[in-house]
């Protein structure tokens, strides 16, 4: 929707844009175009506005207890997704 002029006109400009896990999501669907998305988002900033890009660190395959529960759940989710 970022390319639709009519939709874009209704948004206006913002002081802050928070892009939560955007880079990771873009990488999964359209690798090597993260810079294009950030450039498009910058058009929605007021002068002096900020874009904050946040996301998760990759989940390790193994970890020490008690943090290993996160790794185990991730592995189970990947196995279920491949079925």
C-alpha angles and dihedrals in degrees: 000000000000089000096055109101093201093052092043092053091058093056100063122190129311136207091214134025118191113200105191112194090336096133093051092047093048091048090056094053105026113016119205095020099096091108090057092054093048090049091051091049091052089065088067095057126103113231107286092018123144135227114207115199113196135166146140128292112239112276110245119237090232136020141166120267132302091023091051089083089074091053092047093050090048092052092049091049091051091049091051092047091055095054 
